[in-house]
Structure formats: structure tokens, C-alpha cells
Amino acid sequence: MNDVPEGAAGAGRPTVYDVARVAGVSIKTVSRVVNQSPGVSAKTRRLVLDAVQDLGYVVNAAARSLVTGSSTTIGVIVDSIADPFFASLVSVVEVDAMAAGFSTQVASTWRDPLREREQVLRMARENVRGLLVAPTTGDHDYFTAALGDIPAVLVDRGWPGSGLDLVGVDDRGDTRAAIEHLLAYGHRRIAFLGDYSELPTTLHRREGYSDAMTKAGAPEIVLSALKDSETAVAGLLGREDPPTAIFSSNARTSLGVVRALHRAGRGADVALISFGDFELSDTLRPGVTVVDHDPARIATVAVDRLLTRIRGTPLTPAEVLLPTELVQRGSGELQCVQS
């Protein structure tokens, strides 16, 4: 039976998929023929060779990699390398993969489920040896079938019942601890500022915030800053009863929070904790207190598990939650002076 993926052939120069489709065989069979491997009948070999000649197919290193599974490339799919967290993660993945003899191919989803699916399918067609993915929202029923035997590890977040390794942090528990830290300094009007509210990381951090605020009997102030966290914070500060503390759910959002606080002259009296560190956060006055979930550590553990699977070593799928550190620099330790 022909097991060539639908839509695998591309326009322009004939591909191995075109040969397989015309010959009515699988790409594995094409591989055996073009590599002169045994185990192919004379009839099947002739069908493949005729298709090669008719299409003008030229065997090259890239095509050979596709059909033989000899690729030494690891695919990496993240939100965007413009994101400080993922930029750091990808850089460590590249170093660790290279040390093991693998190159990396990086793709961005921009948190678009359709784009993510296209990137996964493309890398599967290119037969990467393994895949590291920071999944976005949406339906992932296609994922396992698309990858086939290609091992994959999820980073930063996952989805229920994935059956795959996940390397990340305890978003809910770590956020709860950070909010309790602010409560201990007397704050009760603590705002939660997040973006992309459907992302698992944002959802779990929002749940941790709610856990702590509910336990303390404090009112919840939840704001989505999908496009402009600076404007969102300016609006918070303009309220009749503005928050005395802000928890920012990621480093991207925190940059806008810091700008808004300092432009309003409130950087020294509104407490701030950021989930995720960012450049120059320790040089501000006060320095920004952060929940430091080190992307380098996540990358190293994820690559290690992926390489273990690529080498065929049995490994039970696991959720690996790495410890974080609350780095106190002053902004999260401001005492509440408002009623």
C-alpha cells in the first residue's frame, strides 16, 4: 500500500514523494531502490527507476536524508525567537545539540495553531531526527500521527494526555508563592497582568494567583495586556483605588509594566514581581524581583531527554518540572503604605 503523505509533493523540481506516487510505492521503497539496497523485487525496482527517469528526479544529499532517515537535524518549534525566553532556550539547544553531533532547524508559530500544525508537518516531511516544541493552544490530535516514529519533547507547556515528555516549571505553584510573598509585605490590592490568556502557562499562573488571593480573602484584579501592557498599567494606576502591587505573568509584559511605572513616577512605591527575568531588570532602581525559570536549564534537560529517545533508549514519558528561584531585588519587597 502506498504510504506517501497527501500533499507531500511540492511544486518545481520533482521530489522523492513524486517518485513514490508515480511508482505507486512507499518512500521507503524508493529509498531502497535509489540506494541499491537488497530486498526489492525486479518489478518494483523497474517501476521506481522508470518514475525517476520520467520525472527527471535527481538524488541529492537532502533527498537521501529524507528517505533513509539519516538526518542529523533536530527541529525546534517555539513562539518566536524574538521572545527573550525562547531566544535563550534556542541558543542553548543549538549548543547542546551540536555537542552531540546534531544541527538544529528553528521555526516560529507566533502562537498561531494553524501555523504550528504547518511547521510540525513540514519538519516531519523533512524527516528531522527529533522535535522540541513549545505548543500553542488548539487541537493537537494531529500531532502523534504527523510525527510517526519521530521522537518529540514538549518545552515550557503541553496539553492534557499528550503522552510526551514535558520539561517546564510549576507555573501554578511558583506563582502562588510569588503572590504570597507580596501578601506578606501587606499588599491586598495585587493586580495580575497577563497576555494570551488561553496559553497553558498563562492559565496556570492565573490559577496560582487566584489560589493565593482567595486564601487571603483579597479581591482579584485580573487584566489582559495582549497588545500593550504599558497602556494597561497606566489605566490601572489611574483608578480610584489603584493596585499597590503588580504580578506580571511573563517577561514581555513586564517590560511595559516597568516603563509605565517609571513614567508615572511610581517605580518606588508599586511593588512588582515578574514571572521571568529580562535584560537590565537588575539595573533598575529598585531592581525587579523575578520568578527566575531558567530557559537554559529547561533546554538542557529537554535536549537530553530527546537525545535519549533518538538513541533508542527506553524512557517513560514524564512531566519534568524544574525548580525556580524567587530573585529578590527590591521591587517585590516594597511595603504596602496605602490603605
C-alpha positions as CSV (number, residue, x, y, z in Angstrom):
1,M,0.0,0.0,0.0
2,N,1.3,3.5,-0.9
3,D,2.0,5.4,2.4
4,V,3.1,8.7,0.8
5,P,1.7,11.6,2.8
6,E,-1.0,13.5,1.0
7,G,0.3,16.8,-0.3
8,A,3.9,15.9,0.3
9,A,5.0,16.7,-3.2
10,G,6.0,20.3,-3.9
11,A,6.0,22.4,-7.0
12,G,9.1,22.7,-9.1
13,R,11.8,20.1,-9.0
14,P,10.5,16.6,-8.6
15,T,10.8,15.2,-5.1
16,V,11.1,11.7,-3.6
17,Y,7.3,11.9,-2.9
18,D,6.6,12.5,-6.6
19,V,8.6,9.4,-7.4
20,A,6.8,7.3,-4.8
21,R,3.4,8.5,-6.0
22,V,4.0,7.8,-9.7
23,A,5.6,4.4,-9.0
24,G,2.8,3.5,-6.6
25,V,5.1,2.6,-3.7
26,S,6.2,4.0,-0.4
27,I,9.1,6.4,0.1
28,K,11.0,3.7,1.9
29,T,10.8,1.6,-1.2
30,V,12.1,4.5,-3.2
31,S,14.9,4.7,-0.7
32,R,15.9,1.1,-1.2
33,V,16.0,1.4,-4.9
34,V,18.0,4.7,-5.2
35,N,20.4,3.4,-2.6
36,Q,20.7,0.0,-4.3
37,S,19.6,-1.9,-1.2
38,P,18.5,-5.5,-1.4
39,G,15.0,-6.8,-0.7
40,V,13.2,-5.1,-3.7
41,S,11.7,-7.2,-6.5
42,A,12.8,-6.6,-10.0
43,K,9.4,-5.4,-11.0
44,T,9.2,-2.9,-8.2
45,R,12.7,-1.7,-8.9
46,R,11.8,-1.1,-12.5
47,L,8.7,0.9,-11.6
48,V,10.7,3.2,-9.4
49,L,13.5,3.6,-11.9
50,D,11.0,4.4,-14.7
51,A,9.4,7.0,-12.4
52,V,12.8,8.5,-11.7
53,Q,13.6,8.8,-15.4
54,D,10.2,10.0,-16.4
55,L,10.1,12.8,-13.7
56,G,13.8,13.7,-14.1
57,Y,14.3,13.1,-10.4
58,V,17.8,13.8,-9.2
59,V,19.1,12.1,-6.0
60,N,20.9,14.6,-3.7
61,A,22.0,14.6,-0.1
62,A,18.9,16.3,1.2
63,A,16.6,13.8,-0.6
64,R,18.7,10.9,0.6
65,S,18.3,12.1,4.1
66,L,14.5,12.3,3.7
67,V,14.2,8.7,2.5
68,T,16.9,7.0,4.6
69,G,16.2,8.6,8.0
70,S,19.9,9.6,8.2
71,S,19.1,13.3,9.0
72,T,21.2,14.8,11.8
73,T,18.8,17.7,12.3
74,I,16.7,18.4,15.4
75,G,13.7,20.6,14.8
76,V,12.8,23.3,17.3
77,I,9.4,25.0,17.2
78,V,8.7,27.9,19.5
79,D,6.6,31.1,19.7
80,S,9.3,33.3,18.3
81,I,13.0,33.8,18.8
82,A,12.2,37.5,19.3
83,D,10.9,36.4,22.7
84,P,13.7,36.7,25.2
85,F,12.8,33.4,26.9
86,F,12.8,31.4,23.7
87,A,15.8,33.2,22.3
88,S,17.8,32.0,25.3
89,L,16.3,28.5,25.1
90,V,17.1,28.0,21.4
91,S,20.7,29.2,21.8
92,V,21.3,26.5,24.5
93,V,19.5,23.9,22.4
94,E,21.8,24.7,19.5
95,V,25.0,24.3,21.6
96,D,23.8,21.1,23.3
97,A,22.7,19.6,20.0
98,M,25.9,20.5,18.2
99,A,27.9,18.8,21.0
100,A,26.0,15.6,20.3
101,G,26.6,15.9,16.5
102,F,23.2,17.4,15.6
103,S,22.3,20.6,13.8
104,T,19.1,22.5,14.6
105,Q,16.3,23.9,12.5
106,V,14.2,26.6,14.2
107,A,10.7,27.6,13.3
108,S,8.2,30.1,14.9
109,T,4.5,29.7,15.4
110,W,3.6,33.2,16.6
111,R,1.1,31.4,18.8
112,D,-1.0,30.5,15.8
113,P,-2.3,26.9,16.0
114,L,-2.6,26.6,12.2
115,R,1.0,27.8,11.7
116,E,2.2,25.4,14.4
117,R,0.5,22.5,12.6
118,E,2.1,23.5,9.3
119,Q,5.5,23.7,10.9
120,V,5.2,20.3,12.6
121,L,4.0,18.7,9.3
122,R,6.8,20.3,7.4
123,M,9.5,19.1,9.7
124,A,8.0,15.6,9.8
125,R,8.2,15.6,6.0
126,E,11.8,16.6,6.1
127,N,12.4,13.7,8.5
128,V,14.1,15.5,11.3
129,R,15.6,13.1,13.9
130,G,13.7,14.7,16.8
131,L,11.5,17.6,17.7
132,L,11.3,20.1,20.5
133,V,8.0,22.0,20.6
134,A,6.6,24.8,22.7
135,P,3.0,24.1,21.8
136,T,0.4,26.8,21.4
137,T,-3.4,26.5,22.0
138,G,-5.8,24.4,20.0
139,D,-6.4,20.9,18.9
140,H,-3.3,18.6,18.9
141,D,-5.0,15.4,17.7
142,Y,-2.9,15.6,14.6
143,F,0.4,15.6,16.4
144,T,1.2,11.9,17.0
145,A,0.1,10.8,13.6
146,A,2.1,13.5,11.9
147,L,5.3,12.6,13.7
148,G,5.1,8.8,13.3
149,D,8.3,7.4,14.8
150,I,10.0,10.8,15.2
151,P,10.5,11.4,19.0
152,A,9.3,14.7,20.4
153,V,9.7,16.6,23.7
154,L,7.5,19.5,24.8
155,V,9.1,22.5,26.4
156,D,7.5,25.1,28.7
157,R,4.0,23.8,28.3
158,G,2.0,20.9,26.9
159,W,-1.6,19.7,26.7
160,P,-3.6,17.1,28.6
161,G,-3.0,13.5,27.6
162,S,-0.1,14.2,25.2
163,G,1.8,11.1,26.2
164,L,5.0,13.0,25.6
165,D,7.8,14.3,27.8
166,L,7.2,17.8,29.1
167,V,10.0,19.9,30.5
168,G,8.9,23.1,32.3
169,V,8.2,24.6,35.7
170,D,5.4,24.6,38.2
171,D,3.6,27.7,36.9
172,R,0.7,27.5,39.3
173,G,2.7,26.7,42.4
174,D,5.5,29.2,41.6
175,T,3.0,32.0,41.0
176,R,1.1,31.2,44.2
177,A,4.4,31.5,46.2
178,A,5.2,34.9,44.5
179,I,1.7,36.3,45.4
180,E,2.1,35.0,48.9
181,H,5.4,36.9,49.0
182,L,3.6,40.2,48.1
183,L,0.8,39.5,50.6
184,A,3.5,39.1,53.3
185,Y,4.5,42.7,52.7
186,G,1.0,43.9,53.4
187,H,-0.4,44.1,49.9
188,R,-4.0,43.1,49.2
189,R,-4.8,45.1,46.0
190,I,-2.5,43.0,43.8
191,A,-3.1,43.0,40.1
192,F,-2.4,40.1,37.8
193,L,-1.3,41.2,34.3
194,G,-1.1,38.6,31.6
195,D,-1.3,38.1,27.8
196,Y,-2.5,35.2,25.6
197,S,-5.0,34.1,28.3
198,E,-5.6,30.7,26.6
199,L,-1.9,29.6,26.8
200,P,-1.4,26.9,29.5
201,T,1.4,28.8,31.1
202,T,-0.8,31.9,31.5
203,L,-3.8,29.9,32.7
204,H,-1.8,28.1,35.3
205,R,-0.1,31.3,36.6
206,R,-3.6,32.9,36.7
207,E,-4.8,29.9,38.8
208,G,-1.8,30.3,41.2
209,Y,-2.7,33.9,41.6
210,S,-6.3,33.1,42.4
211,D,-5.3,30.4,44.9
212,A,-3.3,32.8,46.9
213,M,-5.7,35.7,46.7
214,T,-8.7,33.5,47.6
215,K,-6.9,32.1,50.6
216,A,-6.1,35.6,51.8
217,G,-9.6,36.9,51.2
218,A,-8.3,39.6,48.9
219,P,-10.0,40.9,45.8
220,E,-8.7,39.8,42.4
221,I,-7.7,42.3,39.8
222,V,-7.1,40.5,36.5
223,L,-6.1,42.4,33.4
224,S,-5.2,41.1,29.9
225,A,-2.5,43.1,28.2
226,L,-2.3,41.2,25.0
227,K,-1.2,44.2,22.9
228,D,0.1,46.9,25.2
229,S,1.0,46.3,28.8
230,E,2.2,49.8,29.3
231,T,-1.2,51.3,28.5
232,A,-2.9,48.6,30.6
233,V,-0.8,49.6,33.6
234,A,-1.4,53.3,33.1
235,G,-5.1,52.5,33.2
236,L,-4.6,50.6,36.5
237,L,-2.7,53.5,38.1
238,G,-5.5,55.9,37.1
239,R,-8.1,54.0,39.1
240,E,-9.6,55.5,42.2
241,D,-8.2,52.5,44.2
242,P,-5.1,51.5,42.2
243,P,-3.2,48.3,43.0
244,T,-0.3,48.6,45.4
245,A,1.4,45.6,43.7
246,I,1.5,44.0,40.3
247,F,2.3,40.5,39.2
248,S,3.4,40.3,35.6
249,S,2.9,36.8,34.1
250,N,5.9,37.0,31.7
251,A,9.0,39.0,30.7
252,R,7.4,40.5,27.6
253,T,4.6,42.0,29.6
254,S,7.0,43.1,32.4
255,L,8.9,45.4,30.0
256,G,5.7,47.5,29.5
257,V,4.9,47.4,33.2
258,V,8.3,48.8,34.1
259,R,8.0,51.6,31.6
260,A,4.6,52.6,32.8
261,L,5.6,52.6,36.5
262,H,8.7,54.7,35.9
263,R,6.9,57.2,33.6
264,A,4.3,57.7,36.3
265,G,6.9,58.1,38.9
266,R,5.6,55.0,40.7
267,G,8.5,52.6,40.3
268,A,9.5,53.0,44.0
269,D,6.1,52.6,45.6
270,V,4.2,50.0,43.5
271,A,5.6,46.5,44.2
272,L,6.3,44.4,41.1
273,I,7.2,40.7,40.5
274,S,7.8,39.4,37.0
275,F,7.5,35.7,36.1
276,G,10.6,35.5,34.0
277,D,13.8,37.6,34.0
278,F,14.7,40.1,31.3
279,E,17.7,42.2,30.3
280,L,18.6,45.1,32.6
281,S,16.0,44.1,35.2
282,D,18.6,44.1,37.9
283,T,19.9,47.6,36.9
284,L,16.7,49.5,37.6
285,R,16.0,51.3,40.9
286,P,14.5,49.3,42.5
287,G,15.7,46.2,40.7
288,V,12.9,44.0,39.5
289,T,12.1,40.9,41.6
290,V,11.6,37.9,39.4
291,V,10.5,34.3,39.4
292,D,13.5,33.0,37.5
293,H,12.6,30.0,35.4
294,D,16.0,29.5,33.7
295,P,15.5,28.7,30.0
296,A,19.0,27.3,29.8
297,R,18.2,24.6,32.3
298,I,14.9,23.7,30.6
299,A,16.7,23.5,27.2
300,T,19.5,21.2,28.6
301,V,17.1,18.8,30.2
302,A,14.8,18.7,27.2
303,V,17.6,18.1,24.7
304,D,19.0,15.3,27.0
305,R,15.6,13.5,27.0
306,L,15.2,14.0,23.3
307,L,18.7,12.6,22.5
308,T,18.0,9.6,24.8
309,R,14.9,8.8,22.7
310,I,16.7,9.4,19.4
311,R,19.3,6.8,20.5
312,G,16.5,4.3,21.2
313,T,16.9,4.1,25.0
314,P,13.6,3.2,26.7
315,L,12.3,6.2,28.6
316,T,8.9,6.5,30.3
317,P,7.2,9.8,29.3
318,A,7.3,12.2,32.2
319,E,6.4,15.7,33.2
320,V,9.7,17.2,34.4
321,L,9.1,20.3,36.5
322,L,12.3,22.2,37.3
323,P,12.7,24.4,40.4
324,T,12.6,28.1,40.1
325,E,14.0,30.8,42.3
326,L,12.4,34.0,43.5
327,V,15.2,36.5,43.0
328,Q,14.6,39.4,45.3
329,R,15.9,42.7,44.0
330,G,13.6,45.2,45.8
331,S,10.6,45.8,43.6
332,G,8.7,42.9,45.1
333,E,9.7,43.8,48.7
334,L,8.1,47.2,48.9
335,Q,5.9,47.6,51.9
336,C,2.3,48.5,51.3
337,V,1.8,52.1,52.5
338,Q,-1.7,52.5,51.2
339,S,-5.0,51.5,52.9
